[in-house]
Amino acid sequence: MATDYDAPRKSEEDLTEESLQDLKTRRSDIPTAAVDVDESDLATGYEFPGADLSGEELLVLVVPPLADEFTCSSCFLVRHRSQIAREKDGRFFCKECEA
């Protein structure tokens, strides 16, 4: 590409003014959709800390640990007996907690 070294050079201010005007024209060319959102509609699905949940019913089936499972005394996760790393005072610890 050929460069004309005799052409007048543009200063930084000229370049920023041109780019700002280009952005403004591009901004006005793009149509924007305005959505009217009511703020009270957004907050209807949120539960706040300390809210009274006494009227709620728990819908989770709780299954006790099976014969080949144990509860880790460190992380309190139910794991398979093959994950036992050690036993101390009748408490079991999994391999991940011992690592």
N, CA, C and O atoms as a GROMACS GRO file, in nm:
protein
  396
    1MET      N    1   0.085  -0.117   0.000
    1MET     CA    2   0.000   0.000   0.000
    1MET      C    3   0.090   0.124   0.000
    1MET      O    4   0.185   0.132   0.077
    2ALA      N    5   0.059   0.216  -0.084
    2ALA     CA    6   0.139   0.338  -0.097
    2ALA      C    7   0.096   0.439   0.008
    2ALA      O    8  -0.022   0.452   0.038
    3THR      N    9   0.194   0.512   0.063
    3THR     CA   10   0.167   0.612   0.165
    3THR      C   11   0.209   0.748   0.112
    3THR      O   12   0.320   0.765   0.062
    4ASP      N   13   0.120   0.844   0.125
    4ASP     CA   14   0.150   0.981   0.082
    4ASP      C   15   0.206   1.056   0.202
    4ASP      O   16   0.132   1.093   0.294
    5TYR      N   17   0.337   1.077   0.201
    5TYR     CA   18   0.402   1.143   0.313
    5TYR      C   19   0.383   1.294   0.311
    5TYR      O   20   0.414   1.361   0.410
    6ASP      N   21   0.333   1.349   0.201
    6ASP     CA   22   0.311   1.493   0.192
    6ASP      C   23   0.173   1.533   0.243
    6ASP      O   24   0.146   1.652   0.260
    7ALA      N   25   0.086   1.439   0.267
    7ALA     CA   26  -0.050   1.470   0.311
    7ALA      C   27  -0.045   1.523   0.454
    7ALA      O   28   0.039   1.480   0.534
    8PRO      N   29  -0.134   1.617   0.488
    8PRO     CA   30  -0.134   1.670   0.624
    8PRO      C   31  -0.174   1.562   0.724
    8PRO      O   32  -0.264   1.481   0.697
    9ARG      N   33  -0.108   1.561   0.838
    9ARG     CA   34  -0.134   1.459   0.940
    9ARG      C   35  -0.243   1.509   1.034
    9ARG      O   36  -0.257   1.628   1.060
   10LYS      N   37  -0.318   1.413   1.086
   10LYS     CA   38  -0.425   1.446   1.180
   10LYS      C   39  -0.373   1.428   1.322
   10LYS      O   40  -0.295   1.337   1.350
   11SER      N   41  -0.417   1.516   1.410
   11SER     CA   42  -0.375   1.508   1.549
   11SER      C   43  -0.463   1.407   1.624
   11SER      O   44  -0.563   1.360   1.570
   12GLU      N   45  -0.425   1.374   1.747
   12GLU     CA   46  -0.501   1.281   1.830
   12GLU      C   47  -0.642   1.334   1.856
   12GLU      O   48  -0.738   1.256   1.858
   13GLU      N   49  -0.656   1.464   1.875
   13GLU     CA   50  -0.786   1.523   1.902
   13GLU      C   51  -0.879   1.506   1.782
   13GLU      O   52  -0.997   1.477   1.799
   14ASP      N   53  -0.825   1.524   1.661
   14ASP     CA   54  -0.906   1.507   1.542
   14ASP      C   55  -0.954   1.363   1.529
   14ASP      O   56  -1.069   1.337   1.493
   15LEU      N   57  -0.865   1.271   1.558
   15LEU     CA   58  -0.903   1.130   1.547
   15LEU      C   59  -1.010   1.092   1.649
   15LEU      O   60  -1.103   1.019   1.616
   16THR      N   61  -1.000   1.142   1.773
   16THR     CA   62  -1.100   1.108   1.873
   16THR      C   63  -1.233   1.174   1.843
   16THR      O   64  -1.339   1.115   1.867
   17GLU      N   65  -1.231   1.297   1.790
   17GLU     CA   66  -1.356   1.364   1.754
   17GLU      C   67  -1.427   1.288   1.643
   17GLU      O   68  -1.549   1.271   1.646
   18GLU      N   69  -1.349   1.244   1.544
   18GLU     CA   70  -1.410   1.168   1.434
   18GLU      C   71  -1.468   1.036   1.484
   18GLU      O   72  -1.578   0.998   1.446
   19SER      N   73  -1.394   0.969   1.568
   19SER     CA   74  -1.444   0.840   1.614
   19SER      C   75  -1.566   0.858   1.704
   19SER      O   76  -1.657   0.774   1.700
   20LEU      N   77  -1.572   0.963   1.784
   20LEU     CA   78  -1.690   0.988   1.866
   20LEU      C   79  -1.812   1.017   1.778
   20LEU      O   80  -1.922   0.969   1.806
   21GLN      N   81  -1.791   1.096   1.674
   21GLN     CA   82  -1.904   1.125   1.585
   21GLN      C   83  -1.948   1.001   1.510
   21GLN      O   84  -2.067   0.981   1.486
   22ASP      N   85  -1.853   0.916   1.471
   22ASP     CA   86  -1.890   0.791   1.406
   22ASP      C   87  -1.972   0.703   1.499
   22ASP      O   88  -2.071   0.643   1.458
   23LEU      N   89  -1.931   0.697   1.625
   23LEU     CA   90  -2.007   0.617   1.722
   23LEU      C   91  -2.148   0.673   1.743
   23LEU      O   92  -2.244   0.597   1.753
   24LYS      N   93  -2.158   0.803   1.749
   24LYS     CA   94  -2.290   0.864   1.768
   24LYS      C   95  -2.381   0.835   1.650
   24LYS      O   96  -2.499   0.806   1.669
   25THR      N   97  -2.328   0.842   1.529
   25THR     CA   98  -2.413   0.814   1.412
   25THR      C   99  -2.450   0.666   1.408
   25THR      O  100  -2.563   0.631   1.373
   26ARG      N  101  -2.356   0.578   1.445
   26ARG     CA  102  -2.389   0.435   1.447
   26ARG      C  103  -2.492   0.405   1.555
   26ARG      O  104  -2.580   0.321   1.536
   27ARG      N  105  -2.482   0.472   1.666
   27ARG     CA  106  -2.576   0.451   1.775
   27ARG      C  107  -2.716   0.492   1.734
   27ARG      O  108  -2.813   0.424   1.766
   28SER      N  109  -2.728   0.602   1.662
   28SER     CA  110  -2.861   0.648   1.621
   28SER      C  111  -2.918   0.562   1.509
   28SER      O  112  -3.040   0.558   1.490
   29ASP      N  113  -2.833   0.492   1.435
   29ASP     CA  114  -2.880   0.406   1.327
   29ASP      C  115  -2.943   0.277   1.380
   29ASP      O  116  -3.034   0.223   1.317
   30ILE      N  117  -2.896   0.228   1.492
   30ILE     CA  118  -2.945   0.102   1.546
   30ILE      C  119  -3.072   0.128   1.628
   30ILE      O  120  -3.069   0.204   1.725
   31PRO      N  121  -3.183   0.065   1.588
   31PRO     CA  122  -3.306   0.085   1.665
   31PRO      C  123  -3.298   0.007   1.797
   31PRO      O  124  -3.253  -0.108   1.799
   32THR      N  125  -3.341   0.069   1.903
   32THR     CA  126  -3.343   0.002   2.033
   32THR      C  127  -3.487  -0.017   2.078
   32THR      O  128  -3.573   0.068   2.057
   33ALA      N  129  -3.510  -0.130   2.141
   33ALA     CA  130  -3.644  -0.160   2.191
   33ALA      C  131  -3.650  -0.122   2.338
   33ALA      O  132  -3.566  -0.163   2.418
   34ALA      N  133  -3.749  -0.045   2.372
   34ALA     CA  134  -3.766  -0.004   2.512
   34ALA      C  135  -3.870  -0.095   2.576
   34ALA      O  136  -3.982  -0.109   2.526
   35VAL      N  137  -3.831  -0.157   2.686
   35VAL     CA  138  -3.920  -0.247   2.757
   35VAL      C  139  -3.955  -0.182   2.891
   35VAL      O  140  -3.867  -0.143   2.967
   36ASP      N  141  -4.083  -0.172   2.917
   36ASP     CA  142  -4.128  -0.114   3.042
   36ASP      C  143  -4.143  -0.227   3.144
   36ASP      O  144  -4.235  -0.309   3.135
   37VAL      N  145  -4.052  -0.231   3.240
   37VAL     CA  146  -4.052  -0.337   3.341
   37VAL      C  147  -4.087  -0.276   3.475
   37VAL      O  148  -4.026  -0.178   3.519
   38ASP      N  149  -4.185  -0.335   3.539
   38ASP     CA  150  -4.225  -0.289   3.671
   38ASP      C  151  -4.136  -0.358   3.775
   38ASP      O  152  -4.126  -0.481   3.776
   39GLU      N  153  -4.071  -0.281   3.859
   39GLU     CA  154  -3.978  -0.337   3.957
   39GLU      C  155  -4.047  -0.428   4.057
   39GLU      O  156  -3.984  -0.521   4.107
   40SER      N  157  -4.172  -0.405   4.086
   40SER     CA  158  -4.240  -0.492   4.182
   40SER      C  159  -4.264  -0.630   4.123
   40SER      O  160  -4.275  -0.727   4.198
   41ASP      N  161  -4.274  -0.641   3.990
   41ASP     CA  162  -4.291  -0.773   3.927
   41ASP      C  163  -4.164  -0.856   3.937
   41ASP      O  164  -4.171  -0.979   3.944
   42LEU      N  165  -4.049  -0.791   3.938
   42LEU     CA  166  -3.923  -0.863   3.946
   42LEU      C  167  -3.903  -0.926   4.083
   42LEU      O  168  -3.840  -1.032   4.092
   43ALA      N  169  -3.953  -0.866   4.187
   43ALA     CA  170  -3.927  -0.912   4.323
   43ALA      C  171  -4.028  -1.015   4.373
   43ALA      O  172  -4.015  -1.060   4.487
   44THR      N  173  -4.126  -1.054   4.294
   44THR     CA  174  -4.228  -1.145   4.345
   44THR      C  175  -4.175  -1.286   4.367
   44THR      O  176  -4.228  -1.356   4.454
   45GLY      N  177  -4.074  -1.330   4.293
   45GLY     CA  178  -4.026  -1.467   4.306
   45GLY      C  179  -3.913  -1.485   4.404
   45GLY      O  180  -3.863  -1.597   4.419
   46TYR      N  181  -3.870  -1.382   4.471
   46TYR     CA  182  -3.755  -1.392   4.562
   46TYR      C  183  -3.799  -1.419   4.705
   46TYR      O  184  -3.899  -1.365   4.752
   47GLU      N  185  -3.721  -1.504   4.773
   47GLU     CA  186  -3.741  -1.528   4.915
   47GLU      C  187  -3.632  -1.452   4.989
   47GLU      O  188  -3.514  -1.464   4.956
   48PHE      N  189  -3.670  -1.376   5.087
   48PHE     CA  190  -3.574  -1.297   5.163
   48PHE      C  191  -3.527  -1.375   5.284
   48PHE      O  192  -3.603  -1.454   5.340
   49PRO      N  193  -3.402  -1.354   5.328
   49PRO     CA  194  -3.352  -1.424   5.447
   49PRO      C  195  -3.438  -1.392   5.569
   49PRO      O  196  -3.477  -1.278   5.592
   50GLY      N  197  -3.466  -1.494   5.645
   50GLY     CA  198  -3.547  -1.475   5.764
   50GLY      C  199  -3.696  -1.479   5.736
   50GLY      O  200  -3.776  -1.453   5.826
   51ALA      N  201  -3.735  -1.510   5.613
   51ALA     CA  202  -3.877  -1.515   5.580
   51ALA      C  203  -3.942  -1.634   5.651
   51ALA      O  204  -3.876  -1.735   5.677
   52ASP      N  205  -4.069  -1.623   5.682
   52ASP     CA  206  -4.142  -1.729   5.751
   52ASP      C  207  -4.175  -1.839   5.651
   52ASP      O  208  -4.255  -1.819   5.560
   53LEU      N  209  -4.113  -1.956   5.669
   53LEU     CA  210  -4.136  -2.070   5.581
   53LEU      C  211  -4.212  -2.181   5.652
   53LEU      O  212  -4.208  -2.296   5.608
   54SER      N  213  -4.280  -2.149   5.762
   54SER     CA  214  -4.349  -2.252   5.839
   54SER      C  215  -4.465  -2.313   5.762
   54SER      O  216  -4.506  -2.426   5.791
   55GLY      N  217  -4.519  -2.242   5.665
   55GLY     CA  218  -4.630  -2.296   5.588
   55GLY      C  219  -4.585  -2.382   5.470
   55GLY      O  220  -4.669  -2.441   5.401
   56GLU      N  221  -4.456  -2.388   5.445
   56GLU     CA  222  -4.404  -2.466   5.332
   56GLU      C  223  -4.394  -2.613   5.369
   56GLU      O  224  -4.370  -2.648   5.484
   57GLU      N  225  -4.414  -2.698   5.271
   57GLU     CA  226  -4.406  -2.842   5.292
   57GLU      C  227  -4.286  -2.897   5.218
   57GLU      O  228  -4.265  -2.864   5.101
   58LEU      N  229  -4.206  -2.980   5.284
   58LEU     CA  230  -4.087  -3.037   5.224
   58LEU      C  231  -4.126  -3.153   5.134
   58LEU      O  232  -4.195  -3.246   5.177
   59LEU      N  233  -4.083  -3.148   5.010
   59LEU     CA  234  -4.121  -3.250   4.913
   59LEU      C  235  -4.002  -3.335   4.872
   59LEU      O  236  -3.992  -3.374   4.755
   60VAL      N  237  -3.911  -3.366   4.964
   60VAL     CA  238  -3.792  -3.443   4.935
   60VAL      C  239  -3.800  -3.575   5.008
   60VAL      O  240  -3.830  -3.579   5.128
   61LEU      N  241  -3.774  -3.683   4.939
   61LEU     CA  242  -3.774  -3.815   5.000
   61LEU      C  243  -3.637  -3.838   5.063
   61LEU      O  244  -3.536  -3.835   4.993
   62VAL      N  245  -3.633  -3.859   5.194
   62VAL     CA  246  -3.509  -3.882   5.266
   62VAL      C  247  -3.489  -4.031   5.283
   62VAL      O  248  -3.573  -4.101   5.339
   63VAL      N  249  -3.375  -4.080   5.233
   63VAL     CA  250  -3.344  -4.222   5.240
   63VAL      C  251  -3.228  -4.240   5.337
   63VAL      O  252  -3.126  -4.173   5.323
   64PRO      N  253  -3.240  -4.330   5.437
   64PRO     CA  254  -3.128  -4.351   5.531
   64PRO      C  255  -3.011  -4.418   5.459
   64PRO      O  256  -3.029  -4.480   5.355
   65PRO      N  257  -2.890  -4.406   5.515
   65PRO     CA  258  -2.774  -4.470   5.452
   65PRO      C  259  -2.793  -4.621   5.441
   65PRO      O  260  -2.848  -4.683   5.531
   66LEU      N  261  -2.748  -4.678   5.331
   66LEU     CA  262  -2.758  -4.822   5.310
   66LEU      C  263  -2.650  -4.893   5.390
   66LEU      O  264  -2.565  -4.829   5.452
   67ALA      N  265  -2.654  -5.027   5.390
   67ALA     CA  266  -2.560  -5.106   5.469
   67ALA      C  267  -2.416  -5.088   5.421
   67ALA      O  268  -2.323  -5.100   5.500
   68ASP      N  269  -2.398  -5.059   5.292
   68ASP     CA  270  -2.261  -5.044   5.239
   68ASP      C  271  -2.220  -4.896   5.228
   68ASP      O  272  -2.130  -4.864   5.151
   69GLU      N  273  -2.284  -4.807   5.304
   69GLU     CA  274  -2.251  -4.665   5.302
   69GLU      C  275  -2.216  -4.617   5.442
   69GLU      O  276  -2.252  -4.680   5.541
   70PHE      N  277  -2.145  -4.504   5.450
   70PHE     CA  278  -2.112  -4.442   5.577
   70PHE      C  279  -2.119  -4.291   5.559
   70PHE      O  280  -2.116  -4.240   5.447
   71THR      N  281  -2.127  -4.220   5.670
   71THR     CA  282  -2.126  -4.074   5.668
   71THR      C  283  -1.990  -4.029   5.718
   71THR      O  284  -1.951  -4.064   5.829
   72CYS      N  285  -1.919  -3.951   5.638
   72CYS     CA  286  -1.788  -3.901   5.675
   72CYS      C  287  -1.803  -3.804   5.792
   72CYS      O  288  -1.891  -3.718   5.791
   73SER      N  289  -1.717  -3.818   5.892
   73SER     CA  290  -1.725  -3.733   6.011
   73SER      C  291  -1.664  -3.595   5.988
   73SER      O  292  -1.676  -3.508   6.074
   74SER      N  293  -1.601  -3.574   5.874
   74SER     CA  294  -1.541  -3.445   5.844
   74SER      C  295  -1.629  -3.362   5.750
   74SER      O  296  -1.662  -3.248   5.780
   75CYS      N  297  -1.666  -3.421   5.635
   75CYS     CA  298  -1.745  -3.346   5.536
   75CYS      C  299  -1.894  -3.379   5.543
   75CYS      O  300  -1.975  -3.312   5.479
   76PHE      N  301  -1.932  -3.481   5.619
   76PHE     CA  302  -2.071  -3.521   5.641
   76PHE      C  303  -2.143  -3.566   5.514
   76PHE      O  304  -2.265  -3.556   5.504
   77LEU      N  305  -2.067  -3.613   5.417
   77LEU     CA  306  -2.126  -3.669   5.296
   77LEU      C  307  -2.142  -3.819   5.312
   77LEU      O  308  -2.060  -3.884   5.376
   78VAL      N  309  -2.249  -3.874   5.254
   78VAL     CA  310  -2.270  -4.018   5.258
   78VAL      C  311  -2.191  -4.078   5.143
   78VAL      O  312  -2.209  -4.040   5.027
   79ARG      N  313  -2.103  -4.172   5.176
   79ARG     CA  314  -2.014  -4.232   5.077
   79ARG      C  315  -2.018  -4.384   5.086
   79ARG      O  316  -2.066  -4.440   5.185
   80HIS      N  317  -1.967  -4.450   4.982
   80HIS     CA  318  -1.958  -4.596   4.980
   80HIS      C  319  -1.845  -4.639   5.074
   80HIS      O  320  -1.747  -4.567   5.092
   81ARG      N  321  -1.859  -4.757   5.133
   81ARG     CA  322  -1.759  -4.805   5.230
   81ARG      C  323  -1.620  -4.819   5.169
   81ARG      O  324  -1.521  -4.819   5.243
   82SER      N  325  -1.609  -4.830   5.039
   82SER     CA  326  -1.477  -4.840   4.976
   82SER      C  327  -1.401  -4.707   4.985
   82SER      O  328  -1.281  -4.704   4.956
   83GLN      N  329  -1.467  -4.599   5.025
   83GLN     CA  330  -1.405  -4.467   5.037
   83GLN      C  331  -1.354  -4.438   5.178
   83GLN      O  332  -1.306  -4.328   5.204
   84ILE      N  333  -1.362  -4.536   5.268
   84ILE     CA  334  -1.315  -4.514   5.405
   84ILE      C  335  -1.162  -4.508   5.404
   84ILE      O  336  -1.096  -4.600   5.357
   85ALA      N  337  -1.108  -4.398   5.456
   85ALA     CA  338  -0.963  -4.382   5.465
   85ALA      C  339  -0.913  -4.426   5.602
   85ALA      O  340  -0.811  -4.494   5.613
   86ARG      N  341  -0.986  -4.388   5.708
   86ARG     CA  342  -0.948  -4.431   5.842
   86ARG      C  343  -1.069  -4.423   5.935
   86ARG      O  344  -1.170  -4.358   5.905
   87GLU      N  345  -1.055  -4.490   6.048
   87GLU     CA  346  -1.157  -4.488   6.152
   87GLU      C  347  -1.089  -4.445   6.281
   87GLU      O  348  -0.984  -4.497   6.317
   88LYS      N  349  -1.151  -4.349   6.349
   88LYS     CA  350  -1.094  -4.301   6.475
   88LYS      C  351  -1.208  -4.284   6.575
   88LYS      O  352  -1.300  -4.206   6.551
   89ASP      N  353  -1.201  -4.354   6.685
   89ASP     CA  354  -1.302  -4.348   6.791
   89ASP      C  355  -1.442  -4.376   6.740
   89ASP      O  356  -1.539  -4.313   6.783
   90GLY      N  357  -1.454  -4.471   6.647
   90GLY     CA  358  -1.584  -4.509   6.593
   90GLY      C  359  -1.636  -4.415   6.485
   90GLY      O  360  -1.748  -4.431   6.436
   91ARG      N  361  -1.556  -4.317   6.449
   91ARG     CA  362  -1.596  -4.223   6.343
   91ARG      C  363  -1.516  -4.255   6.217
   91ARG      O  364  -1.397  -4.288   6.225
   92PHE      N  365  -1.582  -4.246   6.103
   92PHE     CA  366  -1.518  -4.277   5.975
   92PHE      C  367  -1.486  -4.149   5.900
   92PHE      O  368  -1.560  -4.051   5.908
   93PHE      N  369  -1.373  -4.151   5.826
   93PHE     CA  370  -1.331  -4.039   5.746
   93PHE      C  371  -1.307  -4.088   5.603
   93PHE      O  372  -1.249  -4.194   5.583
   94CYS      N  373  -1.351  -4.010   5.504
   94CYS     CA  374  -1.339  -4.051   5.365
   94CYS      C  375  -1.198  -4.020   5.312
   94CYS      O  376  -1.121  -3.948   5.376
   95LYS      N  377  -1.167  -4.074   5.196
   95LYS     CA  378  -1.035  -4.055   5.134
   95LYS      C  379  -1.012  -3.909   5.095
   95LYS      O  380  -0.898  -3.862   5.103
   96GLU      N  381  -1.113  -3.838   5.054
   96GLU     CA  382  -1.097  -3.700   5.012
   96GLU      C  383  -1.063  -3.610   5.130
   96GLU      O  384  -0.986  -3.515   5.115
   97CYS      N  385  -1.117  -3.638   5.247
   97CYS     CA  386  -1.088  -3.555   5.365
   97CYS      C  387  -0.949  -3.587   5.420
   97CYS      O  388  -0.889  -3.502   5.486
   98GLU      N  389  -0.898  -3.704   5.395
   98GLU     CA  390  -0.766  -3.742   5.444
   98GLU      C  391  -0.655  -3.693   5.352
   98GLU      O  392  -0.539  -3.692   5.392
   99ALA      N  393  -0.689  -3.653   5.232
   99ALA     CA  394  -0.586  -3.610   5.134
   99ALA      C  395  -0.528  -3.477   5.170
   99ALA      O  396  -0.440  -3.427   5.098
   0.00000   0.00000   0.00000
